[in-house]
Amino acid sequence: MSALLEVTDVTKSYRGRDRSLISALNGVSLTVDTDRRIGIIGESGSGKSTLVRLLLGLEAPSTGSVRFRGREVSTLRGSELVTFRREVQLVSQDTSSSFDPLRTLRDAVRRPATELLGMSKADADAAVDAVLESLAVDRSLAERRPGQVSGGQRQRFAIARALIVKPKILVCDESVSALDVSVQGAVLNEIKGYTERAGAGLVFVSHGVPATAFVSDELAVMNRGDMVELGPTARVVWTPQHPYTARLIEAYRALSADASKAA
Ligand SMILES: Nc1ncnc2c1ncn2[C@@H]1O[C@H](COP(=O)(O)OP(=O)(O)OP(=O)(O)O)[C@@H](O)[C@H]1O
């Protein structure tokens, strides 16, 4: 049987302002399924967000393929597209712009349940309450608008909006990076807890090595559009095989040692 989501040898290039070609991905392959929690690390500009956009079908690869249940994502239509949209959910980095500022958070979380699951408003409201409870979010906050809650609270609503349709794959792009460290741990636990409870897969993209290592069983390392390493998280962190990974991990160690000296 084919994997839920399969990226095969994709390249992606963009035209720069001066019309020159920028190569964001140079032939990357990745299989994502319900039994895998994959963290993706790499410095800024290494291609992480481009890979996420291809996984979600938000952009098409220049060459190579992205398949959902064996079907090319760019060709999905009708009910197949709805299934794809429901089963592969994104929690993005910028929650302030991903919510409509004029609608309540309840409206935002309810919408995927009515649009993708075809629930009635009453059933969707009950589902909103259930998902907020599972994330230990105070239900009364749902009646507020996105600008009337903290960044950490808004992030939890972004997670609730993704989880309400019970995705099989959760894709998180820098989902906790903007949060206070004290809130980060709780949000990471919620993300990991969902994948365990629901038997769902995870793609977790971040600059932050500790957060990514915490939620993932496997770690992929991106460098200038190449996936230079993919392996079990502990192995990649403690005995990196690629010199770039070794440098990246060492840079994080030095940074956190400096930070703890300064504290
Ligand atoms: N729409 C676009 N137009 C032109 N160039 C782009 C576009 N999107 C990405 N790029 C370029 O592709 C490369 C990879 O970018 P990408 O955003 O995927 O990296 P990233 O690893 O996610 O970085 P960050 O961690 O800073 O978000 C970069 O050189 C970037 O400038």
The ligand as a Gaussian input file, in Angstrom:
#p B3LYP/6-31G(d) Opt

LIG

0 1
 N        8.406000      32.763000      -3.213000
 C        9.744000      32.807000      -3.300000
 N       10.356000      33.564000      -4.234000
 C       11.710000      33.608000      -4.346000
 N       12.544000      32.907000      -3.538000
 C       11.998000      32.148000      -2.581000
 C       10.580000      32.048000      -2.388000
 N       10.336000      31.205000      -1.346000
 C       11.542000      30.795000      -0.896000
 N       12.542000      31.352000      -1.631000
 C       13.994000      31.115000      -1.475000
 O       14.183000      29.719000      -1.375000
 C       15.175000      29.423000      -0.390000
 C       14.570000      28.535000       0.690000
 O       13.611000      29.295000       1.431000
 P       12.727000      28.663000       2.612000
 O       11.788000      29.720000       3.085000
 O       12.161000      27.376000       2.172000
 O       13.835000      28.380000       3.743000
 P       13.631000      28.058000       5.286000
 O       14.630000      27.009000       5.619000
 O       12.214000      27.748000       5.570000
 O       14.018000      29.432000       5.972000
 P       13.424000      30.080000       7.328000
 O       13.880000      29.163000       8.413000
 O       14.095000      31.424000       7.372000
 O       11.948000      30.161000       7.177000
 C       15.676000      30.756000       0.130000
 O       16.833000      31.115000      -0.615000
 C       14.535000      31.685000      -0.163000
 O       14.999000      33.013000      -0.328000

